[in-house]
């Protein structure tokens, strides 16, 4: 086995597809989930190399769920006839003058560079203006403190890697010290809430696999993972952000619809009643600043 190989863990029944990130002393492998925000380590003897990732039952199920989530997003997306940076022409006729739409702008902080790139591709595909930064989870609070006044986003996504630490009992799950990065996410959420206390003016989506859901909500998140302490799909926070960006500001985000539309479902993501961030205007400006739909910083 070598770095970059796709593998599954035999002792777990091949439930998650991983990529080998690092080999230690030719005995232990550091693994990163290809679909789920999961970091793990495993003895090499417990790993089996996967030649065709689409052949594993776990990957097949994930692909089906991803396609279904994308289909739902496309169906709910309002029709757009013209695109001009962050402003989109939505309707025009002799009796109905043109108005324009301004979807909510996303600032996405991600502790994983590969997942961040996938996320930015989806934002671009769904025409959501987004600024993505790959940053270690421990550095997110400080970075947010500097970026929020500069970028003035409508939606902040705070995600990366997390998980319950080894040898923790079920009664220990109420303590945030039992989690790999939940405290870092909580600190980042608090920075966002210090900047903007109104949860409808700044929507915060925080957490990763098995994160301390209750602590994140208490810190000020609108949406968070993971109520059931389960693995969440890498794109679940992105799905929530896209729905928030595309929901009109006069409407409340449909909680059952948006949560059930995620790949992980209600055990993976939860949240509170929140107003959308899509605004309409009339008439369309003659000159608009051209901006990239998806800006990425590493």
Backbone bond lengths (Angstrom), bond angles and torsions (degrees), N, CA, C in turn:
res aa  C-N    CA-C-N  psi(-1)  N-CA   C-N-CA  omega(-1)  CA-C   N-CA-C  phi
1 X - - - 1.461 - - 1.528 109.73 -
2 X 1.341 114.21 151.07 1.463 119.54 -178.32 1.522 109.68 -141.88
3 X 1.314 115.13 164.99 1.455 121.05 177.60 1.528 110.20 -59.12
4 X 1.326 115.95 134.16 1.459 121.26 -178.82 1.511 114.45 99.00
5 X 1.351 117.74 -14.96 1.466 120.17 178.62 1.519 111.02 -65.61
6 X 1.330 115.92 144.61 1.457 122.01 172.09 1.520 108.64 -87.03
7 X 1.338 116.79 131.94 1.467 120.93 -174.77 1.529 110.42 -143.03
8 X 1.324 115.18 163.87 1.461 123.08 169.05 1.528 107.89 -129.14
9 X 1.335 115.55 158.09 1.463 120.59 178.58 1.525 109.28 -92.66
10 X 1.307 116.56 121.83 1.462 121.37 -177.94 1.526 111.67 -64.30
11 X 1.337 117.54 -38.06 1.462 120.39 -177.38 1.519 112.61 -68.06
12 X 1.329 117.46 -19.25 1.469 122.00 178.59 1.525 111.82 -101.78
13 X 1.329 116.15 9.89 1.460 119.35 178.47 1.516 113.96 71.37
14 X 1.331 117.49 20.71 1.466 120.15 178.90 1.513 113.29 65.63
15 X 1.350 117.09 35.87 1.466 120.34 -172.95 1.523 113.62 -74.56
16 X 1.336 117.86 -24.07 1.462 121.96 -177.49 1.524 109.14 -133.74
17 X 1.324 116.09 136.42 1.462 121.31 176.88 1.523 108.82 -88.44
18 X 1.349 116.36 128.98 1.461 122.64 -178.42 1.520 110.61 -120.14
19 X 1.328 114.08 162.30 1.460 121.56 167.45 1.535 107.31 -117.85
20 X 1.338 116.69 136.10 1.462 120.22 179.21 1.524 109.04 -72.57
21 X 1.327 116.03 117.67 1.464 122.10 179.34 1.521 111.95 -89.20
22 X 1.344 115.92 -33.98 1.467 119.83 -173.94 1.517 109.48 -158.10
23 X 1.321 117.12 141.93 1.459 123.12 174.44 1.525 109.10 -109.74
24 X 1.318 116.51 134.21 1.461 121.82 -179.07 1.526 109.74 -118.82
25 X 1.319 115.90 113.64 1.466 122.63 175.73 1.528 112.43 57.28
26 X 1.329 116.11 24.61 1.473 120.70 179.30 1.527 112.73 55.62
27 X 1.319 115.82 25.25 1.471 120.17 178.24 1.516 112.33 -128.43
28 X 1.332 116.71 -30.07 1.459 121.70 -175.23 1.522 109.62 -126.89
29 X 1.339 115.63 140.53 1.462 120.95 178.66 1.528 109.47 -118.51
30 X 1.324 115.72 136.62 1.460 121.64 170.24 1.527 106.94 -91.62
31 X 1.319 116.08 125.99 1.457 121.79 -171.45 1.525 111.56 -115.89
32 X 1.323 115.32 147.99 1.461 121.41 174.61 1.530 108.45 -129.23
33 X 1.332 116.29 128.53 1.461 120.15 179.66 1.517 111.24 -63.43
34 X 1.334 116.40 139.97 1.464 120.41 178.47 1.521 111.85 -81.33
35 X 1.322 117.27 -27.90 1.466 121.74 -179.45 1.522 112.68 -114.18
36 X 1.314 116.71 -31.21 1.455 121.51 -176.71 1.523 110.21 -108.11
37 X 1.344 115.13 148.02 1.464 121.42 -179.15 1.533 109.48 -77.44
38 X 1.312 115.85 72.04 1.456 121.49 -172.96 1.527 110.52 -132.49
39 X 1.327 116.28 128.09 1.457 123.61 168.92 1.519 108.46 -107.98
40 X 1.306 117.11 137.12 1.470 120.50 -179.38 1.519 108.68 -150.92
41 X 1.335 115.58 166.28 1.462 120.04 170.57 1.515 108.24 -128.12
42 X 1.295 115.83 156.08 1.458 119.97 -174.82 1.523 110.04 -157.31
43 X 1.342 117.05 144.46 1.469 119.46 170.84 1.528 109.82 -62.93
44 X 1.300 116.69 142.92 1.467 119.85 -179.23 1.527 111.60 -59.72
45 X 1.332 117.04 -31.35 1.460 120.35 -178.49 1.525 112.18 -65.25
46 X 1.347 116.80 -19.80 1.465 120.46 -179.08 1.525 112.44 -91.77
47 X 1.337 116.89 0.36 1.460 120.15 -175.12 1.521 111.80 -104.15
48 X 1.317 114.76 146.07 1.463 121.87 173.85 1.526 107.70 -125.03
49 X 1.326 116.70 129.99 1.466 121.50 -179.61 1.522 109.73 -72.88
50 X 1.325 115.75 138.54 1.470 122.26 178.50 1.526 108.13 -110.50
51 X 1.314 117.14 117.99 1.460 121.64 -179.91 1.524 111.42 -80.98
52 X 1.325 115.90 -41.80 1.464 121.14 -179.19 1.522 108.46 -116.96
53 X 1.340 118.75 101.87 1.470 120.54 -175.86 1.522 113.57 -61.72
54 X 1.337 117.23 -28.08 1.467 119.81 -179.42 1.524 112.77 -76.34
55 X 1.340 116.01 -5.89 1.463 118.74 -178.28 1.524 112.64 -86.74
56 X 1.331 118.07 -14.44 1.460 120.44 -177.54 1.529 110.11 -81.59
57 X 1.349 117.89 137.97 1.471 120.12 179.81 1.525 112.94 -56.86
58 X 1.344 117.47 -38.02 1.467 120.29 -179.12 1.525 110.59 -62.81
59 X 1.323 116.73 -44.46 1.469 119.85 -179.18 1.520 111.37 -68.13
60 X 1.312 117.20 -37.09 1.460 120.16 178.93 1.521 111.19 -62.11
61 X 1.330 116.93 -42.09 1.461 120.42 178.72 1.515 111.58 -64.87
62 X 1.336 116.53 -40.85 1.469 120.46 179.11 1.515 110.08 -63.53
63 X 1.332 117.89 -44.45 1.466 120.86 -179.39 1.520 110.76 -59.32
64 X 1.317 117.55 -41.12 1.469 121.42 179.19 1.524 110.23 -62.07
65 X 1.340 116.67 -44.64 1.458 120.78 -179.35 1.521 111.72 -66.02
66 X 1.334 116.49 -39.14 1.464 120.26 179.22 1.524 110.39 -63.42
67 X 1.316 117.12 -45.87 1.466 120.87 179.47 1.520 110.99 -60.88
68 X 1.326 117.14 -38.84 1.459 120.88 179.74 1.529 110.67 -66.87
69 X 1.327 117.44 -41.86 1.457 120.28 178.37 1.531 111.24 -64.21
70 X 1.324 117.13 -41.86 1.463 120.53 178.10 1.520 111.27 -64.51
71 X 1.328 116.19 -38.06 1.468 119.87 178.25 1.525 110.58 -62.74
72 X 1.326 116.39 -42.46 1.462 119.70 179.40 1.515 111.31 -64.24
73 X 1.322 117.42 -40.35 1.462 120.25 179.19 1.526 111.03 -63.48
74 X 1.333 116.33 -41.77 1.457 120.07 -179.62 1.522 111.23 -66.47
75 X 1.325 117.09 -38.73 1.461 121.14 -179.18 1.522 111.63 -65.77
76 X 1.328 116.93 -38.32 1.457 121.33 -176.48 1.528 112.46 -82.38
77 X 1.343 117.21 -11.08 1.452 120.05 -176.42 1.516 110.13 -71.28
78 X 1.339 120.10 129.69 1.460 120.99 177.75 1.516 111.28 -67.34
79 X 1.354 118.15 150.37 1.467 120.15 -179.48 1.514 111.54 -64.93
80 X 1.325 115.42 140.59 1.459 121.78 -179.82 1.520 107.66 -130.22
81 X 1.343 117.08 129.61 1.458 121.33 -176.85 1.517 112.47 -104.71
82 X 1.316 116.90 -19.42 1.458 120.10 -178.70 1.515 108.18 -149.97
83 X 1.311 116.65 144.47 1.458 119.90 -179.71 1.518 109.67 -127.29
84 X 1.315 117.15 132.63 1.450 121.39 -178.30 1.515 108.22 -142.61
85 X 1.344 116.62 85.33 1.456 120.55 -177.24 1.522 109.98 59.19
86 X 1.337 117.71 -131.14 1.463 120.14 -176.96 1.511 113.30 -82.18
87 X 1.351 118.37 -1.55 1.466 121.79 -178.70 1.518 108.52 -113.72
88 X 1.337 116.80 130.62 1.457 121.44 -176.46 1.525 109.63 -123.16
89 X 1.326 116.36 134.52 1.451 121.30 175.28 1.515 108.29 -78.91
90 X 1.342 117.26 124.93 1.454 120.41 -172.14 1.514 113.80 -107.23
91 X 1.323 119.95 -38.39 1.463 122.10 -175.87 1.514 110.20 -146.05
92 X 1.346 116.59 140.42 1.450 119.85 176.82 1.520 109.43 -157.01
93 X 1.327 116.64 127.02 1.449 123.17 174.78 1.519 107.41 -159.63
94 X 1.347 116.97 171.92 1.463 120.57 -178.18 1.517 111.27 -63.12
95 X 1.344 115.64 -37.59 1.460 119.55 -177.70 1.519 112.97 -92.84
96 X 1.318 116.22 -13.44 1.467 120.82 -176.86 1.523 108.08 -129.32
97 X 1.336 118.57 96.11 1.467 120.62 -176.69 1.518 111.78 -61.77
98 X 1.319 115.30 156.84 1.455 120.09 -175.26 1.520 111.18 -68.39
99 X 1.313 115.76 138.76 1.454 121.64 168.58 1.517 107.12 -122.53
100 X 1.297 116.79 164.58 1.454 119.87 -178.14 1.524 109.53 -122.59
101 X 1.322 115.19 159.83 1.459 122.02 -178.51 1.514 109.75 -117.50
102 X 1.326 115.05 139.78 1.467 121.40 175.02 1.524 107.98 -121.31
103 X 1.336 117.72 96.89 1.473 119.96 178.40 1.516 110.93 -66.84
104 X 1.328 116.15 154.00 1.457 120.86 178.87 1.521 112.05 -61.75
105 X 1.316 115.97 139.14 1.474 121.78 -178.94 1.524 110.23 -89.60
106 X 1.330 116.26 135.50 1.465 122.83 -174.81 1.521 111.00 -107.82
107 X 1.322 115.86 136.25 1.468 122.81 165.55 1.521 106.72 -110.96
108 X 1.321 116.44 117.58 1.467 122.30 -173.17 1.529 109.30 -115.18
109 X 1.334 117.21 112.72 1.461 123.01 173.77 1.522 108.65 -101.42
110 X 1.325 116.00 128.71 1.460 119.70 -174.98 1.522 110.23 -136.03
111 X 1.328 116.49 131.63 1.451 121.51 177.61 1.513 113.83 -78.52
112 X 1.334 117.69 -2.06 1.461 121.83 -179.28 1.523 109.29 -128.05
113 X 1.335 116.23 121.00 1.450 120.53 -176.74 1.518 113.95 -65.64
114 X 1.342 117.42 -39.71 1.465 120.12 -179.81 1.519 111.25 -66.09
115 X 1.331 117.22 -44.04 1.458 120.25 179.05 1.529 110.46 -65.73
116 X 1.330 116.58 -36.12 1.457 119.14 179.43 1.526 110.82 -62.31
117 X 1.339 116.80 -42.98 1.461 119.63 179.89 1.525 111.04 -63.58
118 X 1.328 117.21 -40.35 1.465 119.97 176.72 1.526 110.72 -63.11
119 X 1.323 115.23 -39.67 1.461 119.73 179.98 1.525 110.93 -64.07
120 X 1.341 116.67 -43.47 1.454 120.13 -178.31 1.523 111.48 -67.02
121 X 1.327 116.96 -33.07 1.466 120.21 175.69 1.519 110.67 -62.79
122 X 1.345 116.28 -39.22 1.454 119.65 -179.48 1.530 110.71 -71.56
123 X 1.323 118.42 -40.54 1.464 120.07 175.44 1.529 110.02 -56.57
124 X 1.328 116.01 -46.19 1.457 120.45 -178.96 1.524 110.93 -63.06
125 X 1.324 116.17 -43.13 1.463 121.01 179.75 1.525 111.35 -60.42
126 X 1.339 116.53 -36.99 1.457 121.38 -177.38 1.529 112.06 -93.82
127 X 1.329 117.39 8.72 1.468 123.27 174.99 1.526 112.10 60.76
128 X 1.314 115.98 42.56 1.463 121.92 177.43 1.524 108.66 -106.70
129 X 1.332 119.62 120.69 1.463 120.58 177.42 1.523 110.44 -65.00
130 X 1.308 116.60 124.57 1.469 120.16 -173.29 1.518 110.75 -145.83
131 X 1.318 115.37 146.91 1.462 123.57 176.37 1.524 106.61 -122.98
132 X 1.332 117.08 116.66 1.461 120.97 -175.26 1.513 112.38 -112.11
133 X 1.329 116.37 138.34 1.458 121.52 179.40 1.526 109.42 -134.42
134 X 1.338 115.60 128.27 1.461 121.49 174.01 1.520 107.78 -88.17
135 X 1.328 116.63 117.79 1.458 121.11 -176.28 1.523 108.85 -149.23
136 X 1.319 117.16 145.05 1.465 120.71 177.90 1.526 109.55 -62.16
137 X 1.333 115.67 143.72 1.460 120.68 -176.01 1.535 112.68 -54.78
138 X 1.332 117.24 -37.32 1.465 120.23 -177.78 1.529 112.20 -68.07
139 X 1.330 117.93 -20.36 1.457 121.69 -178.35 1.524 112.92 -94.72
140 X 1.316 117.81 -3.83 1.462 120.78 -175.21 1.532 113.72 -63.63
141 X 1.345 119.58 -42.70 1.477 118.32 -179.79 1.525 112.73 -58.38
142 X 1.330 117.04 -46.81 1.460 120.54 -178.86 1.518 111.29 -64.89
143 X 1.334 117.14 -40.88 1.460 120.67 -179.65 1.528 111.17 -65.20
144 X 1.325 117.09 -41.81 1.458 120.37 178.12 1.520 111.22 -61.74
145 X 1.310 116.65 -40.15 1.462 121.38 -179.95 1.528 110.32 -56.34
146 X 1.339 116.39 -37.65 1.457 120.34 -179.05 1.526 113.17 -82.93
147 X 1.342 117.10 -35.74 1.459 120.48 -171.38 1.519 114.85 -85.17
148 X 1.326 117.95 -32.07 1.469 119.27 -175.07 1.533 112.47 -57.65
149 X 1.331 119.85 -48.09 1.474 118.32 178.31 1.526 113.25 -65.61
150 X 1.333 116.30 -26.82 1.470 120.28 -177.93 1.521 112.03 -78.99
151 X 1.345 117.15 -47.41 1.460 121.11 -173.78 1.523 113.62 -91.89
152 X 1.324 117.49 -25.94 1.471 122.91 178.60 1.537 111.78 49.84
153 X 1.327 117.98 58.38 1.472 120.13 -179.84 1.521 111.64 -74.13
154 X 1.334 115.07 162.64 1.462 121.61 172.46 1.523 110.97 -91.65
155 X 1.332 115.41 -25.85 1.464 122.16 -174.43 1.520 108.00 -137.89
156 X 1.326 116.93 135.10 1.465 121.66 176.31 1.527 108.78 -120.31
157 X 1.321 115.96 129.49 1.464 122.15 174.36 1.523 107.84 -110.04
158 X 1.336 116.14 125.58 1.461 122.98 -178.89 1.528 106.82 -121.90
159 X 1.319 117.25 104.85 1.460 119.10 -174.43 1.528 110.19 -149.72
160 X 1.295 116.22 178.81 1.461 122.26 -177.10 1.511 109.62 159.76
161 X 1.340 116.46 -124.42 1.459 121.42 178.35 1.524 109.81 -116.94
162 X 1.311 115.19 143.94 1.457 121.33 176.60 1.525 107.42 -154.50
163 X 1.299 116.64 -175.69 1.453 120.53 178.27 1.509 110.77 156.28
164 X 1.329 114.90 157.99 1.462 120.70 175.77 1.531 108.03 -76.13
165 X 1.318 116.35 130.67 1.455 120.46 -179.67 1.521 111.27 -65.08
166 X 1.314 116.51 155.05 1.466 121.63 -177.20 1.523 111.34 -62.40
167 X 1.326 114.13 150.78 1.472 122.80 174.45 1.523 112.94 63.65
168 X 1.340 117.00 27.33 1.457 120.45 174.91 1.523 109.21 -94.68
169 X 1.327 116.71 133.37 1.456 121.68 178.23 1.522 109.80 -82.06
170 X 1.327 116.42 162.14 1.460 120.00 -178.21 1.521 111.80 -59.62
171 X 1.340 116.91 -32.92 1.466 119.70 179.87 1.522 112.20 -73.00
172 X 1.353 117.40 -11.49 1.462 120.43 178.64 1.529 112.44 -87.76
173 X 1.336 117.59 -7.04 1.453 120.78 -173.01 1.520 112.55 -70.02
174 X 1.329 118.16 -14.84 1.454 120.37 176.48 1.509 113.14 -77.74
175 X 1.322 117.63 -14.34 1.463 122.24 -179.67 1.525 109.94 -93.14
176 X 1.320 116.33 127.41 1.462 119.73 -177.67 1.525 111.72 -67.78
177 X 1.317 117.41 -18.04 1.466 120.34 177.60 1.519 112.01 -70.81
178 X 1.329 117.32 -8.44 1.463 121.35 178.85 1.525 112.68 -85.66
179 X 1.330 117.33 4.47 1.466 121.25 -174.24 1.522 110.71 -120.64
180 X 1.318 115.01 148.24 1.458 121.56 -175.26 1.530 112.04 -66.31
181 X 1.340 117.81 -46.93 1.465 119.87 -174.14 1.524 114.09 -135.43
182 X 1.325 118.64 7.51 1.464 119.64 -177.58 1.522 112.43 -59.28
183 X 1.343 117.35 -36.51 1.466 119.13 179.45 1.525 111.02 -63.83
184 X 1.330 117.32 -38.72 1.460 120.24 177.10 1.526 111.03 -63.45
185 X 1.322 116.43 -41.54 1.464 119.66 178.43 1.531 110.61 -65.41
186 X 1.335 117.51 -42.31 1.460 121.58 178.25 1.524 110.52 -59.99
187 X 1.325 117.05 -43.92 1.468 120.75 179.32 1.524 111.08 -62.11
188 X 1.326 116.57 -38.87 1.466 120.33 179.30 1.530 110.73 -68.14
189 X 1.327 116.82 -40.78 1.469 120.27 177.62 1.529 110.21 -61.06
190 X 1.309 117.33 -41.93 1.468 120.69 179.40 1.525 111.78 -61.96
191 X 1.330 116.64 -37.98 1.465 119.75 176.24 1.530 109.76 -62.07
192 X 1.336 116.19 -43.89 1.464 119.93 178.83 1.524 111.37 -61.72
193 X 1.325 116.77 -39.60 1.463 120.13 -179.01 1.526 112.35 -74.78
194 X 1.302 117.51 -28.60 1.457 119.46 173.19 1.526 110.30 -66.61
195 X 1.325 115.70 -33.93 1.464 120.75 178.61 1.520 111.02 -72.65
196 X 1.339 117.85 -44.31 1.462 122.71 -179.68 1.530 109.40 -143.21
197 X 1.322 115.40 108.31 1.462 120.47 -175.48 1.521 113.19 -76.84
198 X 1.333 117.97 -25.92 1.459 121.64 -178.47 1.529 110.20 -74.00
199 X 1.318 116.57 117.04 1.474 120.04 -176.16 1.519 113.10 -71.41
200 X 1.321 118.04 -12.99 1.462 120.28 175.11 1.520 112.03 -92.06
201 X 1.327 117.78 -21.17 1.463 120.92 177.31 1.520 111.68 -81.35
202 X 1.323 116.96 -32.32 1.460 122.05 175.32 1.525 108.23 -135.14
203 X 1.311 115.89 111.38 1.461 121.55 -179.63 1.526 108.58 -88.05
204 X 1.324 116.59 127.06 1.464 121.98 -178.69 1.522 109.68 -114.34
205 X 1.332 115.74 126.50 1.462 123.48 178.52 1.525 106.37 -119.65
206 X 1.330 117.53 118.38 1.469 119.28 -170.73 1.517 111.88 -136.72
207 X 1.345 114.61 151.98 1.456 120.57 172.86 1.514 113.57 116.28
208 X 1.325 114.03 169.52 1.462 122.13 179.69 1.530 107.55 -145.60
209 X 1.312 117.58 -150.53 1.464 120.21 -178.27 1.528 110.83 -64.39
210 X 1.317 116.26 127.35 1.469 124.07 172.57 1.525 113.34 63.53
211 X 1.324 118.94 18.72 1.464 120.47 -177.42 1.527 111.87 -64.35
212 X 1.340 115.37 160.91 1.470 123.16 -178.81 1.524 108.18 -76.70
213 X 1.318 116.03 89.43 1.459 123.99 -174.69 1.525 112.28 -55.41
214 X 1.328 116.63 -48.19 1.458 120.51 -175.54 1.533 112.08 -64.98
215 X 1.334 116.93 -40.37 1.459 120.47 179.79 1.523 111.18 -65.63
216 X 1.328 117.18 -37.10 1.455 120.65 179.89 1.527 111.47 -68.37
217 X 1.323 117.05 -40.90 1.463 119.89 176.45 1.520 110.89 -64.67
218 X 1.320 116.70 -43.46 1.458 120.67 -179.15 1.534 111.21 -63.53
219 X 1.327 116.84 -33.03 1.459 120.96 179.09 1.522 112.31 -71.51
220 X 1.354 116.64 -20.08 1.455 119.16 176.80 1.513 116.14 129.71
221 X 1.330 119.23 8.51 1.460 121.02 177.83 1.522 110.62 -69.52
222 X 1.328 115.47 148.26 1.466 120.89 168.78 1.518 110.46 -83.39
223 X 1.326 115.32 -40.27 1.461 122.09 178.76 1.526 107.83 -133.01
224 X 1.336 116.01 146.62 1.462 119.43 -176.69 1.521 110.27 -155.87
225 X 1.312 114.92 161.85 1.454 122.57 172.28 1.532 107.47 -117.87
226 X 1.308 119.35 157.99 1.442 126.92 -3.79 1.529 107.00 -130.10
227 X 1.361 117.30 115.18 1.468 119.86 -176.55 1.525 113.55 -52.59
228 X 1.332 116.48 -39.07 1.458 120.55 -178.58 1.512 113.86 -96.53
229 X 1.344 116.87 8.66 1.476 122.42 -177.99 1.531 110.90 53.58
230 X 1.341 114.93 43.51 1.459 119.69 -179.60 1.526 109.59 -107.57
231 X 1.330 115.79 172.31 1.457 120.96 173.56 1.525 108.78 -72.62
232 X 1.334 116.82 137.14 1.454 119.55 175.44 1.520 109.12 -110.53
233 X 1.326 115.37 152.65 1.454 119.88 178.33 1.521 109.70 -71.32
234 X 1.325 115.94 150.08 1.463 121.09 -176.15 1.525 112.52 -58.35
235 X 1.340 117.95 -28.86 1.460 120.63 -174.94 1.527 113.77 -97.55
236 X 1.321 118.61 0.91 1.465 119.40 -178.65 1.532 113.09 -59.62
237 X 1.341 120.25 -47.00 1.470 118.92 177.70 1.531 112.30 -61.82
238 X 1.326 116.90 -32.28 1.461 121.38 179.28 1.521 110.37 -67.12
239 X 1.321 116.65 -41.49 1.466 121.29 178.89 1.527 110.19 -58.74
240 X 1.335 117.29 -44.73 1.461 121.31 178.88 1.527 109.83 -62.49
241 X 1.332 117.35 -43.81 1.458 121.16 -178.77 1.525 111.65 -63.01
242 X 1.316 116.98 -40.56 1.461 120.98 179.48 1.526 110.45 -64.93
243 X 1.324 116.74 -41.71 1.466 119.94 178.03 1.522 110.75 -63.58
244 X 1.335 117.25 -40.38 1.458 120.54 178.92 1.523 110.89 -65.69
245 X 1.329 117.02 -39.53 1.460 121.89 -179.39 1.522 111.90 -66.22
246 X 1.338 117.14 -34.06 1.460 121.90 -173.40 1.529 113.83 -96.46
247 X 1.335 117.97 -6.22 1.464 120.82 178.60 1.523 109.44 -85.50
248 X 1.344 118.67 126.66 1.468 121.09 -178.50 1.524 112.58 -57.44
249 X 1.320 115.83 146.76 1.455 121.73 -176.11 1.527 111.93 -66.05
250 X 1.318 117.27 -17.52 1.464 120.36 177.24 1.526 112.22 -85.90
251 X 1.333 117.01 -1.23 1.462 121.49 -177.42 1.520 110.95 -120.44
252 X 1.325 114.86 153.99 1.468 120.84 174.00 1.520 109.33 -91.99
253 X 1.317 116.84 137.48 1.467 121.11 176.53 1.529 108.69 -59.46
254 X 1.321 116.24 129.37 1.467 121.29 -179.67 1.526 108.91 -71.76
255 X 1.355 116.57 103.27 1.470 120.18 -174.44 1.526 113.34 -59.69
256 X 1.353 119.26 -52.77 1.473 117.45 -179.53 1.523 112.76 -58.97
257 X 1.333 116.03 -39.54 1.467 119.22 -178.18 1.519 111.74 -66.46
258 X 1.340 116.96 -46.06 1.464 119.22 -175.55 1.524 111.34 -70.59
259 X 1.330 117.76 -36.35 1.467 120.36 -179.93 1.521 111.04 -72.71
260 X 1.334 116.38 -43.15 1.464 119.18 178.43 1.519 111.55 -68.53
261 X 1.338 116.93 -21.79 1.457 120.23 178.63 1.511 113.95 -77.43
262 X 1.334 117.44 -15.14 1.458 119.41 176.34 1.522 110.28 -71.76
263 X 1.304 115.98 164.93 1.460 120.78 -178.66 1.520 110.96 -76.31
264 X 1.334 117.25 -32.31 1.466 121.22 -177.57 1.521 113.34 -87.97
265 X 1.332 117.91 -21.42 1.464 120.52 177.25 1.514 113.42 78.00
266 X 1.333 115.10 -164.97 1.457 121.17 -170.46 1.525 112.94 -69.78
267 X 1.313 119.14 -19.81 1.459 120.54 174.31 1.530 111.62 -77.90
268 X 1.340 116.18 -18.01 1.449 120.10 -177.23 1.514 114.52 -99.16
269 X 1.342 117.19 -34.27 1.469 121.91 -175.96 1.521 109.21 -136.93
270 X 1.326 116.07 139.79 1.455 121.57 173.81 1.510 109.56 -141.67
271 X 1.341 116.64 172.57 1.448 118.21 -179.79 1.509 112.88 -175.70
272 X 1.336 114.79 -173.50 1.457 122.23 -178.14 1.530 109.53 -119.18
273 X 1.315 115.84 164.01 1.455 122.13 178.83 1.532 110.17 -57.88
274 X 1.347 115.31 128.92 1.469 120.74 -172.24 1.524 109.42 -145.34
275 X 1.325 116.01 140.97 1.460 121.95 177.45 1.523 109.67 -84.04
276 X 1.351 116.23 142.66 1.452 121.46 179.48 1.518 112.68 -69.59
277 X 1.352 116.18 174.11 1.467 120.86 -173.44 1.529 113.78 -122.01
278 X 1.334 118.12 9.22 1.467 120.63 178.16 1.528 109.86 -82.45
279 X 1.333 116.06 127.15 1.468 121.34 178.79 1.523 110.13 -115.25
280 X 1.351 115.06 149.11 1.457 121.54 173.91 1.525 109.33 -112.95
281 X 1.337 115.30 152.81 1.453 120.43 178.67 1.510 111.49 -141.96
282 X 1.323 116.10 164.56 1.452 122.22 -178.80 1.530 108.48 -154.77
283 X 1.335 121.40 132.25 1.469 126.39 -9.14 1.520 110.85 -83.48
284 X 1.304 114.99 175.37 1.458 119.55 179.01 1.518 111.02 -69.65
285 X 1.343 118.76 134.83 1.465 120.79 177.59 1.537 111.22 -59.98
286 X 1.335 116.31 145.92 1.464 119.88 178.97 1.516 111.63 -74.68
287 X 1.347 115.64 -32.68 1.457 119.50 -179.83 1.520 108.44 -127.05
288 X 1.310 116.50 129.17 1.459 121.17 177.28 1.508 108.89 -130.55
289 X 1.295 115.14 147.81 1.459 121.10 178.77 1.517 109.65 -72.30
290 X 1.310 116.69 128.72 1.464 121.17 178.95 1.520 109.55 -78.08
291 X 1.320 116.92 120.40 1.456 120.75 178.60 1.505 109.60 -129.92
292 X 1.312 115.62 151.91 1.458 121.05 178.04 1.509 110.53 -70.00
293 X 1.325 116.88 141.70 1.452 121.37 177.65 1.509 111.74 -69.24
294 X 1.321 117.64 -30.40 1.461 119.92 -176.49 1.521 109.91 -142.78
295 X 1.310 116.68 105.74 1.450 121.40 178.19 1.526 109.36 -98.83
296 X 1.326 116.51 134.77 1.455 121.03 -174.64 1.523 109.69 -123.37
297 X 1.326 115.13 131.63 1.466 120.24 174.29 1.521 108.75 -125.91
298 X 1.311 116.29 136.47 1.460 121.29 -179.70 1.515 109.12 -104.95
